[in-house]
Amino acid sequence: MALKTGDQYLESLEALDLEAHVLGEKTEQLAEHGLIAPSRKAVAFTYDAAHDSQGRELLRSYSRLCNDEVNRFTHLHESSEDLVTKVKMQRYCGAMTGCCFQRCVGLDAANAVYSTTFECDKKHGARFHNRFSDYWKWIQQEDLVVDGAMTDPKGDRGRRPKDQVDPDLFLRVKERRSGGVVINGAKLHQTGMLNSHEILIMPTMGMRPGEEPWAVCCAVPTNATGVRYIYGRQTSDTRKLEQHKLDVGNPIFGGQEVMTVFEDVFVPEERIFLDGQVDFTGMLVERFASYHRQSYGGCKVGVGDVLIGATALIARMNGVEKASHIREKIVEMVHLNETLYSCGLACSSQGWPTLAGNYQVDLLLANVCKLNVTRFPYEIARLATDIAGGLLGTMPAAADLNDPETGPYIKKYLAANPQYQVVDRMKVLRLIENLIAGAGAVGYLIESMHGAGPPAAQRIMIERQAELEYKMRQVINLLSITEQ
C-alpha cells in the first residue's frame, strides 16, 4: 500500500526540481515561494486526510486495478456509490481548506481516458487501454498527483485547429520519431500544475477527419524536457508575500493556475493513449467534462460552506444575527449551496457502468449541476457581501492595526459585539473578501463560471440529453394527436 502522507508528498514533489516563471522571474525554489507554498499545503491536505480519523473513510478506496487500498483521488469509480463518495470527499476537502485542492481534474481525466480507450481499442484494435491501465496502476501505487490538461489556447475561435495561422494554438503531434512522438502546444488555466507529478494531456474538443495530429492523448512527467511553466496572477495575490498574514484572508491554504507550454516534448509510445483516432476525441471530451461538472457539486459546495460559516459569524460579530432579513439571506445561501450538492449527488447516484467497467455519471444531471454552479456561487457571494458590510472594501491593513499610533484607533472604532476582539472580526472579513474578491475568488467564482466549460457548453449538453422528441411523443400519445 502506497498511501503517502502530506510530508512524503511534498518531499516527492521537491525531488522533481521543477522551475517556473513567477511574476517575471525564473524561480527554482518553488516550495519556498510565498505564492506557491499555500497551494502545495492544500494538496498536502488531501494526503494527510487519508490518514486522519475524520477523513480516511472518504479519502481511501480499494482499487481492483492494483488490488490495494489507494487514495480516492487516484481511484477509478467502480460503482455509483464511488461516485457519491467522491462528491462527499470533495465537499469535505473544500470545507477544510477553503480553497481549490487541485486534484479533481486528474481524477476526472483518468476515468474518462480509461473508458474511452477501451471503446477505441474495441473498434480500432489498438492497444491504448492496456497502456493506460498500466500507467494508472503505477499512479495508484506511487500515490501521485496528476494534472489533467485539456484546455488549449484555441486561437481564432472561428477556425478549426487545422485552419489556425499557428498550428500550435491547439496542442498537436509535431513529428514522429522512433519509439514515440513529439508534441507542441500549450494548455491554459492548469490548476495545481506546479504541484503535480504527471500531466495527462487530452484534446480540447472533438476533432474531425484531417485533424489527426491534434487528436492526441498522452502523459508526460511535469519535469519533462521542453515543458515550461508561467504562473498565473490572482487578485490580490501579492498579499501572500507580505509580512502580515491577516490580510491574506486564508492564512494557510490557496490555489494555483499555470500556463503550460510544450516545446518539442518527446512522448514515448507507452505513454500515448490516443493517436489520431478523431472519432473518439468527442467521447473523451464529453466524458471528462461530465465527470468534472459533477466535481463542482462537491468542491464548490465545500468552499461555500466556509463562506456561509464566515458570513453567519460576521453577522454575529456585527450584532445583527437575529435580524429577520439577515437570517433569511443566510437561509437562502444554505438553500443555494445544498441545491448544488443535491445535483452532485443526483448525477452520481444515477451513474452507469461503461464497457470498460468503471462508472460514468449521468450526463444530463452532471450538466445541470455545473450550470447551477455558474450562477449560485455568485448569488451566495452577493449575499455574503450584503451581510458583511462595506468594511470588505475599506478595512485598514494589518500593518496599521499593529502600528502603535493607528492601532488604538482601529481597535476603538472597529469594535462591535464585545464578545469578539477586533482582530478576530478583521480575520473573518478578510476571509470573506478573499473568497468573493481576492485570490480565493479565482477558485470559487471565476472557476465556477469557466471551469469544465462555460455555461453555453452545459446548455448544449442539456439540449442533447433532454430527449425532447421522446417528451413530445408522450404528449402526442396522451392527447391522441394525429400527425399529418
C-alpha positions as CSV (number, residue, x, y, z in Angstrom):
1,M,0.0,0.0,0.0
2,A,1.5,3.4,-1.0
3,L,-0.7,6.0,0.7
4,K,1.7,8.9,1.2
5,T,1.4,11.5,4.0
6,G,1.5,15.2,3.3
7,D,5.2,15.4,4.1
8,Q,6.0,12.5,1.9
9,Y,4.1,14.1,-0.9
10,L,6.0,17.4,-0.5
11,E,9.3,15.5,-0.5
12,S,8.4,13.7,-3.7
13,L,7.5,17.0,-5.3
14,E,10.8,18.6,-4.4
15,A,12.6,15.7,-6.0
16,L,11.3,16.8,-9.4
17,D,13.3,20.1,-9.3
18,L,10.5,22.0,-11.1
19,E,11.0,25.6,-12.0
20,A,8.6,28.3,-13.3
21,H,8.4,31.9,-14.3
22,V,6.6,33.7,-11.5
23,L,5.9,37.4,-11.7
24,G,8.6,37.8,-14.4
25,E,11.3,35.9,-12.7
26,K,12.5,32.3,-13.2
27,T,12.0,30.6,-9.9
28,E,13.7,27.3,-8.9
29,Q,12.8,27.1,-5.2
30,L,9.1,26.7,-5.7
31,A,8.4,25.2,-2.3
32,E,9.7,28.3,-0.6
33,H,7.8,30.8,-2.8
34,G,5.1,32.7,-1.0
35,L,2.6,32.4,-3.9
36,I,3.1,28.7,-4.3
37,A,3.5,27.3,-0.8
38,P,-0.2,27.8,0.2
39,S,-1.4,25.8,-2.8
40,R,1.1,23.0,-2.0
41,K,-0.3,22.8,1.5
42,A,-3.8,22.4,0.1
43,V,-2.7,19.4,-1.9
44,A,-0.8,18.0,1.0
45,F,-4.0,18.1,3.0
46,T,-5.6,15.6,0.6
47,Y,-2.8,13.2,1.6
48,D,-2.9,13.8,5.3
49,A,-6.7,13.5,5.3
50,A,-6.4,9.9,4.1
51,H,-4.7,9.1,7.4
52,D,-6.8,11.0,10.0
53,S,-9.8,9.6,11.7
54,Q,-12.2,12.2,10.2
55,G,-11.2,11.9,6.5
56,R,-9.9,8.4,6.0
57,E,-13.3,6.8,5.1
58,L,-13.8,9.4,2.4
59,L,-10.2,9.6,1.1
60,R,-9.5,5.9,0.8
61,S,-10.8,3.2,-1.5
62,Y,-9.9,-0.3,-2.6
63,S,-8.8,-0.5,-6.2
64,R,-9.4,-3.6,-8.3
65,L,-6.8,-2.2,-10.8
66,C,-3.8,-2.6,-8.4
67,N,-5.6,-4.8,-5.8
68,D,-4.7,-2.5,-3.0
69,E,-6.1,0.5,-1.0
70,V,-5.5,3.8,-2.7
71,N,-6.1,7.5,-2.2
72,R,-9.6,8.2,-3.7
73,F,-8.1,10.9,-5.8
74,T,-6.5,8.2,-7.9
75,H,-9.5,5.8,-7.9
76,L,-11.3,4.5,-10.9
77,H,-15.0,4.6,-10.0
78,E,-16.3,1.1,-9.6
79,S,-19.9,1.9,-8.6
80,S,-22.5,4.7,-8.2
81,E,-21.5,4.6,-4.5
82,D,-18.0,5.5,-5.5
83,L,-19.3,8.5,-7.5
84,V,-21.4,9.6,-4.5
85,T,-18.4,9.3,-2.1
86,K,-16.3,11.3,-4.5
87,V,-18.6,14.2,-4.2
88,K,-18.7,13.9,-0.4
89,M,-14.9,13.8,-0.3
90,Q,-14.7,16.9,-2.4
91,R,-17.1,18.8,-0.2
92,Y,-15.0,17.7,2.9
93,C,-11.8,18.9,1.3
94,G,-13.3,22.2,0.2
95,A,-14.7,22.9,3.6
96,M,-11.4,22.0,5.4
97,T,-9.2,24.1,3.1
98,G,-11.5,26.9,2.0
99,C,-9.9,26.8,-1.5
100,C,-9.3,24.6,-4.5
101,F,-7.3,21.5,-3.5
102,Q,-6.3,20.8,-7.1
103,R,-6.6,17.1,-7.6
104,C,-10.1,16.7,-9.2
105,V,-9.0,17.3,-12.8
106,G,-6.6,14.4,-12.8
107,L,-9.1,12.1,-11.3
108,D,-11.8,13.1,-13.8
109,A,-9.4,12.8,-16.7
110,A,-8.3,9.3,-15.7
111,N,-11.8,7.9,-15.5
112,A,-12.7,9.4,-18.9
113,V,-9.5,8.1,-20.6
114,Y,-9.9,4.6,-19.1
115,S,-13.4,4.1,-20.6
116,T,-12.7,5.9,-23.9
117,T,-9.5,3.9,-24.6
118,F,-11.4,0.6,-24.0
119,E,-14.0,1.5,-26.6
120,C,-11.4,2.9,-29.0
121,D,-9.5,-0.4,-28.9
122,K,-12.7,-2.4,-29.4
123,K,-13.3,-0.5,-32.7
124,H,-9.8,0.0,-34.0
125,G,-7.9,-2.9,-32.5
126,A,-5.4,-0.6,-30.8
127,R,-3.6,-1.2,-27.5
128,F,-4.3,2.1,-25.8
129,H,-6.4,0.7,-23.0
130,N,-3.7,-1.7,-21.7
131,R,-1.2,1.1,-21.9
132,F,-3.3,3.4,-19.8
133,S,-4.2,0.7,-17.3
134,D,-0.6,0.0,-16.7
135,Y,0.2,3.7,-16.4
136,W,-2.7,4.4,-14.0
137,K,-1.8,1.3,-11.9
138,W,1.6,2.9,-11.4
139,I,0.0,6.2,-10.5
140,Q,-2.1,4.5,-7.8
141,Q,0.8,2.5,-6.4
142,E,3.0,5.6,-6.2
143,D,0.1,7.8,-5.0
144,L,0.9,10.6,-7.4
145,V,-0.8,13.9,-8.3
146,V,-1.8,14.1,-12.0
147,D,-2.8,17.3,-13.7
148,G,-5.5,16.7,-16.3
149,A,-4.6,19.1,-19.2
150,M,-7.4,19.8,-21.6
151,T,-7.8,23.5,-22.4
152,D,-5.9,24.7,-25.4
153,P,-5.4,28.4,-26.3
154,K,-7.7,27.9,-29.3
155,G,-6.5,31.0,-31.2
156,D,-9.2,32.3,-33.5
157,R,-12.4,30.6,-32.3
158,G,-13.9,30.9,-35.7
159,R,-11.2,28.5,-37.2
160,R,-10.7,24.8,-36.7
161,P,-7.3,23.5,-35.4
162,K,-6.0,22.8,-38.9
163,D,-7.0,26.3,-40.1
164,Q,-5.2,28.3,-37.5
165,V,-2.4,30.6,-38.6
166,D,-0.3,28.9,-35.9
167,P,-0.9,25.2,-35.7
168,D,0.4,25.1,-32.1
169,L,-2.6,27.0,-30.8
170,F,-4.1,23.5,-30.4
171,L,-1.7,21.0,-28.9
172,R,-0.6,18.6,-31.6
173,V,1.8,15.9,-32.7
174,K,4.5,17.8,-34.5
175,E,6.6,14.9,-35.6
176,R,7.2,11.2,-35.2
177,R,10.4,9.6,-34.0
178,S,11.4,6.1,-33.3
179,G,9.6,4.9,-30.2
180,G,7.2,7.9,-29.8
181,V,6.0,11.3,-30.9
182,V,7.0,15.0,-30.4
183,I,4.2,17.3,-29.2
184,N,4.0,21.1,-29.4
185,G,1.4,23.5,-28.0
186,A,0.2,24.8,-24.7
187,K,-2.5,24.2,-22.1
188,L,-4.1,27.2,-20.2
189,H,-5.7,27.6,-16.8
190,Q,-3.9,24.5,-15.4
191,T,-5.0,24.2,-11.8
192,G,-2.3,22.9,-9.5
193,M,0.1,22.1,-12.3
194,L,3.2,23.0,-10.3
195,N,2.0,20.7,-7.5
196,S,1.7,17.7,-9.8
197,H,4.0,14.8,-10.7
198,E,2.4,14.0,-14.0
199,I,0.4,15.6,-16.8
200,L,-2.4,13.7,-18.6
201,I,-2.9,15.6,-21.9
202,M,-6.3,15.4,-23.7
203,P,-7.7,17.0,-26.8
204,T,-9.6,20.1,-26.1
205,M,-12.6,19.3,-28.4
206,G,-14.0,16.7,-30.7
207,M,-11.7,16.5,-33.8
208,R,-12.7,15.8,-37.4
209,P,-11.0,13.9,-40.3
210,G,-8.0,15.9,-41.3
211,E,-7.2,16.9,-37.8
212,E,-5.5,13.7,-36.7
213,P,-2.3,15.5,-35.4
214,W,-4.5,17.2,-32.8
215,A,-6.3,14.1,-31.7
216,V,-3.7,13.1,-29.1
217,C,-4.0,11.9,-25.6
218,C,-0.8,11.2,-23.7
219,A,1.1,11.6,-20.4
220,V,4.4,13.3,-19.6
221,P,6.2,14.0,-16.3
222,T,5.9,17.5,-15.1
223,N,9.7,17.7,-15.2
224,A,9.9,16.5,-18.8
225,T,12.4,18.3,-21.1
226,G,10.6,21.1,-23.1
227,V,7.8,21.7,-20.6
228,R,7.7,25.3,-19.4
229,Y,5.5,26.9,-16.8
230,I,4.3,30.5,-16.5
231,Y,2.5,31.2,-13.2
232,G,-0.9,32.9,-13.4
233,R,-1.9,36.0,-11.4
234,Q,-4.7,36.0,-8.9
235,T,-6.5,39.0,-7.5
236,S,-4.6,40.5,-4.5
237,D,-2.1,37.6,-4.8
238,T,0.9,39.6,-3.6
239,R,-0.7,39.9,-0.2
240,K,0.7,36.3,0.3
241,L,4.2,37.8,0.1
242,E,3.6,40.4,2.8
243,Q,4.8,40.2,6.4
244,H,1.3,40.4,8.0
245,K,-0.7,37.3,7.1
246,L,-4.0,38.7,8.5
247,D,-4.6,40.5,5.1
248,V,-4.2,37.2,3.1
249,G,-7.7,36.1,4.2
250,N,-6.9,32.4,4.1
251,P,-3.7,32.2,6.2
252,I,-2.8,28.5,5.4
253,F,-4.2,27.3,2.0
254,G,-4.5,28.6,-1.5
255,G,-5.0,27.7,-5.2
256,Q,-2.8,27.8,-8.3
257,E,-3.2,28.2,-12.0
258,V,-0.5,27.9,-14.6
259,M,0.1,28.4,-18.4
260,T,2.0,25.3,-19.5
261,V,4.0,25.3,-22.7
262,F,5.1,22.1,-24.5
263,E,8.0,22.9,-26.8
264,D,9.2,19.8,-28.7
265,V,8.4,17.4,-25.9
266,F,9.1,13.8,-26.7
267,V,6.4,11.3,-25.6
268,P,7.4,7.6,-25.6
269,E,4.9,5.1,-27.2
270,E,3.9,3.5,-23.9
271,R,2.6,6.9,-22.7
272,I,0.4,7.5,-25.8
273,F,-3.3,6.7,-25.3
274,L,-4.9,8.2,-28.4
275,D,-3.0,9.0,-31.6
276,G,-5.1,10.3,-34.4
277,Q,-8.4,8.5,-33.6
278,V,-10.6,11.5,-34.3
279,D,-13.8,9.5,-33.8
280,F,-13.1,9.1,-30.1
281,T,-12.0,12.6,-29.2
282,G,-15.6,13.7,-28.8
283,M,-16.3,10.9,-26.4
284,L,-13.3,11.6,-24.3
285,V,-14.1,15.3,-24.1
286,E,-17.7,14.7,-23.2
287,R,-17.0,12.1,-20.5
288,F,-14.2,14.2,-18.9
289,A,-16.5,17.2,-18.9
290,S,-19.3,15.4,-17.3
291,Y,-17.1,14.0,-14.5
292,H,-15.6,17.4,-13.9
293,R,-19.0,19.1,-13.9
294,Q,-20.1,16.6,-11.3
295,S,-17.0,17.5,-9.2
296,Y,-18.2,21.1,-8.9
297,G,-21.2,19.8,-6.9
298,G,-18.7,18.8,-4.2
299,C,-15.7,21.1,-4.1
300,K,-17.6,24.4,-4.7
301,V,-20.1,23.4,-2.1
302,G,-17.3,22.8,0.5
303,V,-15.9,26.3,-0.2
304,G,-19.5,27.6,0.0
305,D,-19.7,26.0,3.5
306,V,-16.7,28.2,4.5
307,L,-18.2,31.3,3.1
308,I,-21.6,30.7,4.7
309,G,-20.0,30.0,8.0
310,A,-17.9,33.1,7.8
311,T,-21.0,35.2,6.8
312,A,-23.0,33.9,9.7
313,L,-20.1,34.6,12.1
314,I,-19.6,38.1,10.9
315,A,-23.3,38.7,11.3
316,R,-22.9,37.7,14.9
317,M,-19.8,39.8,15.3
318,N,-21.7,42.7,13.9
319,G,-24.5,42.1,16.3
320,V,-27.2,41.6,13.6
321,E,-27.5,37.8,13.6
322,K,-31.1,37.9,14.9
323,A,-32.4,40.3,12.4
324,S,-35.0,38.6,10.2
325,H,-33.6,39.8,6.9
326,I,-30.2,38.6,7.8
327,R,-31.5,35.2,8.8
328,E,-33.5,35.0,5.6
329,K,-30.4,35.7,3.5
330,I,-28.3,33.1,5.3
331,V,-31.0,30.6,4.8
332,E,-31.0,31.4,1.1
333,M,-27.2,30.9,0.9
334,V,-27.7,27.5,2.5
335,H,-30.5,26.6,0.1
336,L,-28.4,27.5,-2.9
337,N,-25.4,25.6,-1.6
338,E,-27.3,22.5,-0.8
339,T,-29.0,22.6,-4.2
340,L,-25.6,22.4,-5.8
341,Y,-24.8,19.5,-3.5
342,S,-28.0,17.7,-4.4
343,C,-27.2,17.9,-8.1
344,G,-23.7,16.5,-7.5
345,L,-25.2,13.6,-5.5
346,A,-28.0,13.1,-8.1
347,C,-25.8,12.7,-11.1
348,S,-23.6,10.4,-9.1
349,S,-26.4,8.1,-7.8
350,Q,-27.7,7.7,-11.4
351,G,-24.2,6.6,-12.6
352,W,-23.9,3.7,-15.1
353,P,-21.2,1.2,-15.9
354,T,-19.1,1.8,-19.1
355,L,-18.0,-1.0,-21.3
356,A,-14.6,-0.7,-19.5
357,G,-16.2,-1.4,-16.1
358,N,-15.7,2.0,-14.4
359,Y,-18.8,4.1,-13.7
360,Q,-19.9,7.2,-15.6
361,V,-22.1,9.9,-14.1
362,D,-25.5,10.8,-15.6
363,L,-24.6,13.2,-18.3
364,L,-27.8,15.3,-18.1
365,L,-27.7,15.8,-14.4
366,A,-24.0,16.5,-14.4
367,N,-24.5,19.4,-16.8
368,V,-27.5,20.6,-14.8
369,C,-25.2,20.6,-11.7
370,K,-22.5,22.6,-13.4
371,L,-24.9,25.1,-15.0
372,N,-26.2,25.8,-11.5
373,V,-22.6,26.3,-10.4
374,T,-22.2,29.1,-12.9
375,R,-24.9,31.0,-11.1
376,F,-25.4,30.1,-7.5
377,P,-21.9,30.8,-6.0
378,Y,-22.2,34.3,-7.4
379,E,-25.5,34.8,-5.6
380,I,-24.0,33.3,-2.4
381,A,-21.1,35.8,-2.8
382,R,-23.6,38.7,-3.3
383,L,-25.5,37.8,-0.2
384,A,-22.2,37.5,1.8
385,T,-21.2,41.0,0.6
386,D,-24.6,42.4,1.6
387,I,-24.4,40.9,5.1
388,A,-20.7,41.6,5.8
389,G,-20.9,45.3,5.0
390,G,-18.7,47.9,3.4
391,L,-15.6,47.1,5.5
392,L,-14.9,44.4,3.0
393,G,-13.6,47.1,0.7
394,T,-12.3,49.7,3.1
395,M,-10.8,47.9,6.1
396,P,-7.3,49.2,7.2
397,A,-4.3,46.9,6.8
398,A,-2.9,44.6,9.4
399,A,0.2,46.8,9.5
400,D,-2.0,49.7,10.6
401,L,-3.6,47.5,13.2
402,N,-0.1,46.7,14.6
403,D,1.1,50.3,14.4
404,P,1.3,51.9,17.9
405,E,-0.1,55.2,16.6
406,T,-3.0,53.9,14.4
407,G,-3.7,50.6,16.1
408,P,-5.6,52.0,19.1
409,Y,-7.9,54.0,16.8
410,I,-8.7,50.9,14.7
411,K,-9.4,48.8,17.9
412,K,-11.7,51.6,19.2
413,Y,-13.7,52.3,16.0
414,L,-13.9,48.8,14.6
415,A,-15.3,47.4,17.8
416,A,-18.7,45.8,17.5
417,N,-20.0,42.8,19.5
418,P,-18.0,42.9,22.8
419,Q,-17.8,39.1,22.8
420,Y,-15.2,39.3,20.0
421,Q,-11.9,41.1,19.6
422,V,-11.4,43.5,16.7
423,V,-8.6,41.5,15.3
424,D,-10.8,38.4,15.0
425,R,-13.5,40.4,13.3
426,M,-10.9,41.6,10.8
427,K,-9.8,38.0,10.2
428,V,-13.4,36.9,9.3
429,L,-13.8,39.9,7.0
430,R,-10.6,39.2,5.2
431,L,-11.6,35.6,4.7
432,I,-14.9,36.7,3.1
433,E,-13.0,39.2,1.0
434,N,-10.6,36.5,-0.1
435,L,-13.4,34.3,-1.4
436,I,-15.5,36.9,-3.1
437,A,-13.0,39.4,-4.4
438,G,-9.5,38.2,-3.6
439,A,-7.2,35.3,-4.5
440,G,-9.8,32.8,-3.4
441,A,-12.4,34.1,-5.9
442,V,-10.4,32.6,-8.7
443,G,-11.2,29.1,-7.5
444,Y,-14.7,29.9,-6.1
445,L,-16.2,32.3,-8.7
446,I,-14.2,32.5,-11.9
447,E,-13.6,28.8,-11.9
448,S,-17.3,28.2,-11.2
449,M,-18.1,30.1,-14.4
450,H,-15.5,28.7,-16.8
451,G,-14.1,25.6,-15.2
452,A,-15.2,22.4,-17.1
453,G,-16.6,24.7,-19.8
454,P,-18.7,27.9,-19.7
455,P,-22.5,28.0,-19.4
456,A,-23.1,27.6,-23.1
457,A,-21.3,24.3,-23.1
458,Q,-23.6,22.9,-20.4
459,R,-26.7,24.2,-22.2
460,I,-25.6,22.4,-25.4
461,M,-25.2,19.2,-23.5
462,I,-28.5,19.6,-21.7
463,E,-30.3,20.1,-25.0
464,R,-28.6,17.0,-26.4
465,Q,-29.6,14.9,-23.3
466,A,-33.1,16.3,-22.9
467,E,-34.9,13.7,-25.1
468,L,-37.2,16.4,-26.4
469,E,-38.5,14.1,-29.2
470,Y,-39.5,11.5,-26.6
471,K,-41.2,14.1,-24.4
472,M,-43.2,15.4,-27.4
473,R,-44.1,11.9,-28.3
474,Q,-45.5,11.4,-24.8
475,V,-47.7,14.4,-25.2
476,I,-48.8,13.3,-28.7
477,N,-49.9,9.9,-27.2
478,L,-51.5,11.4,-24.2
479,L,-53.7,13.7,-26.3
480,S,-54.2,11.3,-29.2
481,I,-52.8,13.7,-31.7
482,T,-52.7,12.6,-35.3
483,E,-49.7,13.9,-37.2
484,Q,-50.3,14.7,-40.9
